[in-house]
């Protein structure tokens, strides 16, 4: 009876706005208390997270993303992609997809992408002859592109959680980065084809390629172009570990934005650092509490019981994957991506591995579904940010995003049921 009362109290506290990490930590501590387990295991779990070398990559990449968001990188990125892709049919729409994907890969937060690039891209689409509904839907959707590309923060977070659990075949963060490349490109490609089809009857002028403008755009962004290569070449060339790549990348971003481009003053740097660390500190608190809670769930055999329950009704791997997609889409509609990762991966991973699903493939499935969650009511973050940014009713954003959600759902199905798309570059 006491357990039920405490559960009701915790639910009430969450409704009243109690921080998520406090709720999760309370569940873990109460669970260990009733199991008569010393509560020091919670502190041990927090220390184990702090002692994880790859954890350094999270705050460092977060700082790099915040610095890029505060600089004029968005303008240079849009100019660069436009000069090389703008000559294609519906080239500006493809520019929006590519520019947002590259920016989101480094910032890790699609809301930042909409705020930083929306003021440039939405008016450009309208001036380029695209319909208002299409333009709104494209910019809103593009804000979540890039979560599957390195050095995406959700990818790193999934990797940390899965590695700490040590379930299934072992993998590195480099494996996750490789696994996300083709699925991410698939999403951008399908959305590009949809943009061509949706505007087939719309007269959209095509800009011609200009060598002079291309040289000017390259020269302007010359210091930022190497950033993706730092991450990919550093890790896969064997020069750096992931945490070392994060340190080099962050130092490089500070040097170019503060001392070369001078977009950010030295006086602004402490404030940006503080803001980025507050954000990542909240994620780390939730992560530590969640893994302590996951240990409790494993101790009381919740994943095993969940697997037994599912296996009693679902014996086919394909049916399980269908159920998994439905569950993840629902989660994306009610939770932000970081909360969904730390809460659900400890539960889902053991069950998925029992059905023979590779942990790396599961991570790509998880994040691909969460990308759609950014557009799904009632919590779809991109919808609310775009509504505020462009001063449009939220219902108008819902209608504008629906066609793009359908295209992304098709991509998710391909990613889910074609594991080689994610694992082709890995030696599994």
C-alpha positions in Angstrom: 0.0 0.0 0.0 2.9 2.3 0.9 4.4 1.7 -2.6 1.2 2.8 -4.3 0.9 5.9 -2.2 4.5 6.9 -2.9 4.0 6.2 -6.6 1.0 8.6 -6.6 3.0 11.2 -4.8 5.8 11.0 -7.4 3.2 11.3 -10.3 1.7 14.3 -8.6 5.1 15.9 -8.2 5.9 15.4 -11.8 2.6 17.0 -12.8 3.4 20.0 -10.6 6.7 20.5 -12.4 9.3 18.8 -10.2 12.6 18.4 -12.1 12.8 15.1 -14.0 16.1 14.1 -12.5 14.6 14.4 -9.0 11.7 12.2 -9.9 14.0 9.5 -11.5 16.4 9.6 -8.5 13.6 9.3 -6.0 12.3 6.2 -7.9 15.8 4.7 -7.8 16.3 5.5 -4.1 12.9 4.2 -3.0 13.4 1.1 -5.1 16.8 0.3 -3.5 15.4 1.1 -0.1 12.7 -1.5 -0.4 15.2 -4.0 -1.8 17.3 -3.3 1.3 20.2 -2.3 -0.9 22.6 0.3 0.5 21.8 3.7 -1.1 25.5 4.3 -1.8 25.0 2.4 -5.1 23.3 5.6 -6.4 26.5 7.7 -5.7 28.6 4.9 -7.2 26.5 5.0 -10.4 27.0 8.8 -10.6 30.7 8.4 -10.1 30.8 5.7 -12.7 29.3 8.1 -15.2 31.8 10.8 -14.3 34.6 8.4 -14.8 33.6 7.6 -18.4 36.2 9.1 -20.8 33.8 9.6 -23.7 31.5 11.7 -21.4 33.9 14.7 -22.0 32.6 14.8 -25.6 29.1 15.9 -24.5 30.0 19.3 -22.9 32.7 20.1 -25.4 30.6 19.5 -28.5 27.7 21.4 -26.7 30.0 24.4 -26.2 31.1 24.3 -29.8 27.5 24.2 -31.0 26.5 27.2 -28.8 29.5 29.2 -30.2 28.5 28.4 -33.8 24.9 29.4 -33.0 26.0 32.8 -31.6 28.3 33.6 -34.5 27.5 34.4 -38.1 28.2 30.7 -39.1 24.5 30.3 -40.2 24.7 33.1 -42.7 28.0 31.7 -44.2 26.7 28.2 -44.2 23.5 29.2 -46.1 25.5 31.2 -48.6 27.9 28.3 -49.2 25.2 25.7 -49.7 23.1 28.0 -51.9 25.9 28.8 -54.3 26.7 25.1 -54.9 23.1 23.7 -54.7 20.9 26.6 -55.7 21.2 26.0 -59.4 19.3 22.7 -59.2 15.6 22.4 -59.6 14.1 23.3 -56.2 17.7 24.0 -55.3 16.7 26.4 -52.5 14.6 23.7 -50.8 17.6 21.3 -50.9 19.8 24.1 -49.6 17.4 24.4 -46.6 17.7 20.7 -45.9 21.4 20.5 -46.2 22.2 23.7 -44.3 19.9 22.8 -41.4 21.3 19.2 -41.2 24.9 20.4 -41.1 24.0 23.0 -38.4 21.9 20.7 -36.3 24.7 18.1 -36.3 26.9 20.5 -34.4 24.4 22.3 -32.3 22.5 19.1 -31.4 19.3 21.1 -30.7 16.9 21.6 -33.6 15.2 24.5 -31.9 18.5 26.4 -32.2 18.5 25.6 -35.9 15.1 27.1 -36.5 15.9 30.2 -34.5 19.3 30.7 -36.1 18.5 29.8 -39.7 14.8 30.4 -39.9 15.1 34.2 -40.2 17.3 33.6 -43.3 15.6 30.6 -44.9 11.9 31.2 -44.6 11.9 34.7 -46.2 14.3 33.3 -48.9 11.9 30.5 -49.7 8.9 32.9 -50.0 10.9 35.3 -52.2 12.0 32.4 -54.3 8.4 31.6 -55.3 7.7 28.7 -52.8 4.2 28.6 -51.3 3.8 29.7 -47.7 2.5 26.3 -46.5 5.4 24.4 -48.1 8.0 26.9 -46.8 6.7 26.7 -43.2 6.6 22.9 -43.3 10.1 22.6 -44.9 11.9 24.9 -42.4 10.1 23.4 -39.4 11.0 19.8 -40.6 14.5 20.7 -41.5 15.2 21.8 -38.0 15.4 18.2 -36.9 17.6 17.0 -39.8 21.1 16.3 -38.7 20.5 14.3 -35.5 21.9 11.2 -37.2 25.1 12.9 -38.4 28.2 13.2 -36.2 28.8 14.8 -33.8 25.1 14.8 -32.8 24.6 15.0 -29.0 21.7 12.5 -29.0 23.9 10.0 -30.8 26.7 10.5 -28.2 24.1 10.2 -25.3 22.7 7.0 -26.7 26.2 5.6 -27.0 27.0 6.4 -23.4 23.9 4.9 -22.1 24.1 1.7 -24.2 27.8 1.2 -23.4 27.2 1.6 -19.6 24.6 -1.2 -19.8 27.0 -3.6 -21.6 24.2 -5.5 -23.3 24.5 -7.0 -26.7 27.5 -6.6 -29.1 29.9 -4.0 -28.0 30.4 -0.9 -30.2 32.2 2.5 -30.2 30.8 6.0 -30.7 32.7 5.9 -34.0 30.4 3.0 -35.0 27.4 5.0 -34.2 28.6 8.0 -36.2 29.2 5.8 -39.2 25.8 4.0 -38.8 23.9 7.3 -38.9 25.4 8.6 -42.2 23.3 6.6 -44.8 20.0 6.8 -42.9 20.5 10.6 -42.5 21.2 10.9 -46.2 18.2 8.8 -47.0 15.9 11.2 -45.0 17.4 14.3 -46.8 17.1 12.6 -50.2 13.4 11.6 -49.7 12.6 15.1 -48.5 14.4 16.5 -51.6 12.3 14.3 -53.9 9.2 15.4 -52.1 10.1 19.0 -52.5 10.5 18.5 -56.3 7.1 16.7 -56.5 5.3 19.2 -54.3 6.5 22.1 -56.5 6.1 20.5 -59.9 3.4 22.9 -60.9 5.0 26.0 -59.3 7.1 28.3 -61.5 10.3 28.6 -59.4 13.3 30.5 -60.9 16.6 28.7 -60.9 19.7 30.6 -60.2 22.7 29.9 -62.4 26.0 28.8 -60.9 28.5 31.6 -60.5 32.2 30.8 -60.2 32.9 34.2 -58.7 30.2 33.8 -56.1 31.4 30.3 -55.3 34.9 31.5 -54.8 33.7 34.3 -52.5 31.5 31.9 -50.5 34.3 29.5 -50.1 36.7 32.2 -49.1 34.2 33.5 -46.5 33.6 30.1 -44.9 37.1 28.7 -45.4 37.8 28.4 -41.7 34.5 26.5 -41.0 34.5 24.1 -43.9 37.1 21.8 -42.2 34.9 21.3 -39.1 33.1 18.1 -40.2 36.4 16.7 -41.4 37.9 17.2 -37.9 35.3 14.9 -36.5 35.3 12.2 -39.2 39.0 12.2 -40.1 40.1 12.5 -36.5 38.1 9.5 -35.4 38.3 7.2 -38.4 41.9 8.1 -39.2 42.9 6.9 -35.8 44.4 10.3 -34.8 42.1 11.1 -31.9 39.6 9.5 -29.5 36.1 10.9 -29.6 36.8 13.1 -26.5 40.0 14.4 -28.0 38.2 15.2 -31.2 35.6 17.2 -29.2 38.4 19.1 -27.4 40.2 19.9 -30.7 37.0 20.9 -32.4 35.9 23.2 -29.6 39.3 24.9 -29.4 39.3 25.4 -33.1 35.8 26.9 -33.0 36.8 29.3 -30.2 39.9 30.4 -32.2 38.1 31.0 -35.5 34.9 32.7 -34.1 36.7 34.8 -31.5 40.0 35.7 -33.0 39.6 35.2 -36.8 36.0 36.0 -37.7 35.6 38.1 -34.5 31.9 37.3 -34.4 32.1 36.7 -30.7 33.8 39.1 -28.3 36.0 37.8 -25.5 33.6 39.4 -23.0 30.7 37.2 -24.5 32.7 34.0 -24.1 32.0 33.3 -20.4 28.3 33.9 -20.8 28.1 31.4 -23.7 30.1 28.9 -21.8 27.9 29.3 -18.8 24.7 28.9 -20.9 25.9 25.8 -22.6 27.1 24.2 -19.4 23.8 24.8 -17.6 22.1 23.0 -20.5 24.5 20.0 -20.5 24.5 19.9 -16.7 20.8 19.3 -16.7 21.2 16.4 -19.2 24.0 14.9 -17.1 22.0 15.0 -13.9 19.1 13.2 -15.7 21.6 10.7 -17.2 23.2 9.8 -13.8 19.8 9.5 -12.1 18.4 7.4 -15.0 21.3 4.9 -15.0 20.9 4.5 -11.2 17.2 3.9 -11.8 18.1 1.5 -14.6 20.2 -0.6 -12.2 17.2 -0.9 -9.9 15.0 -2.0 -12.8 17.5 -4.6 -13.8 17.8 -5.8 -10.2 14.0 -6.4 -10.0 14.2 -8.0 -13.5 11.8 -5.5 -15.1 13.4 -5.8 -18.6 13.3 -9.6 -18.4 9.7 -9.6 -17.3 8.9 -7.1 -20.1 10.6 -9.4 -22.6 8.7 -12.4 -21.3 5.4 -10.5 -21.6 6.1 -9.4 -25.1 7.4 -12.8 -26.2 4.3 -14.4 -25.0 2.3 -12.4 -27.5 4.9 -11.5 -30.1 7.2 -14.1 -31.5 8.2 -12.5 -34.8 11.0 -9.9 -34.9 9.2 -7.9 -37.6 6.1 -7.5 -35.4 8.3 -6.4 -32.5 9.9 -3.8 -34.7 6.4 -2.5 -35.7 5.4 -2.2 -32.1 8.8 -0.5 -31.4 8.1 2.1 -34.0 4.6 2.8 -32.7 6.0 3.1 -29.1 8.8 5.4 -30.2 6.5 7.7 -32.2 4.2 8.0 -29.2 7.2 8.8 -27.0 8.4 11.4 -29.4 5.0 13.1 -29.2 5.2 13.5 -25.4 8.9 13.6 -24.4 11.9 15.6 -25.6 14.6 13.5 -27.2 17.0 13.7 -24.2 14.4 12.6 -21.7 13.2 9.8 -24.0 16.8 8.5 -24.3 17.6 8.4 -20.7 14.2 7.0 -19.6 13.5 4.4 -22.3 16.8 3.1 -23.6 17.6 1.1 -20.4 14.2 -0.6 -20.8 14.1 -1.1 -24.6 17.7 -2.1 -25.2 17.7 -5.5 -23.3 14.3 -6.5 -25.0 15.5 -5.4 -28.5 18.8 -7.4 -28.1 16.8 -10.4 -27.1 15.0 -10.2 -30.5 18.4 -10.1 -32.2 18.5 -6.4 -33.0 21.9 -4.9 -33.1 22.4 -2.1 -30.4 23.8 0.2 -33.1 20.8 -0.3 -35.4 18.5 0.2 -32.4 20.1 3.6 -31.7 19.5 4.7 -35.3 15.9 3.5 -35.2 15.4 5.4 -31.9 16.8 8.7 -33.1 15.1 8.4 -36.5 11.7 8.1 -34.8 12.6 11.0 -32.4 13.2 13.2 -35.4 9.5 12.7 -36.3 8.6 13.4 -32.7 9.9 16.9 -33.1 7.0 17.5 -35.4 4.3 15.5 -33.6 1.8 17.2 -31.3 1.3 17.7 -28.4 4.9 18.3 -27.4 6.5 18.6 -30.9 9.1 21.2 -30.0 9.8 22.4 -33.6 6.1 23.2 -34.1 6.0 25.6 -31.1 9.4 27.1 -31.8 8.4 27.7 -35.5 5.1 29.1 -34.4 6.8 31.6 -32.1 9.6 32.4 -34.6 7.4 33.0 -37.6 4.3 34.3 -35.7 2.0 31.7 -37.2 -0.9 29.8 -35.4 0.2 26.4 -34.2 -2.6 24.7 -36.1 -1.2 26.1 -39.3 2.2 24.6 -38.5 0.5 21.2 -37.9 -1.1 21.2 -41.3 2.2 22.4 -43.0 4.3 19.6 -41.4 2.0 16.7 -42.1 3.3 15.9 -45.7 6.9 16.0 -44.4 6.0 13.8 -41.5 4.7 11.1 -43.9 7.9 11.2 -46.0 10.0 10.9 -42.8 7.8 8.0 -41.7 8.6 6.2 -44.9 12.3 6.8 -44.3 11.9 5.4 -40.8 10.3 2.2 -42.1 13.2 1.7 -44.5 15.8 2.4 -41.7 14.0 0.0 -39.4 13.5 -3.0 -41.7 16.8 -2.6 -43.7 19.4 -2.9 -41.0 22.3 -3.1 -43.5 21.6 0.6 -44.3 22.9 1.4 -40.9 25.4 -1.4 -40.5 27.0 -1.6 -43.9 30.1 0.3 -42.9 30.6 -1.6 -39.7 32.4 -5.0 -39.4 29.6 -6.8 -37.4 
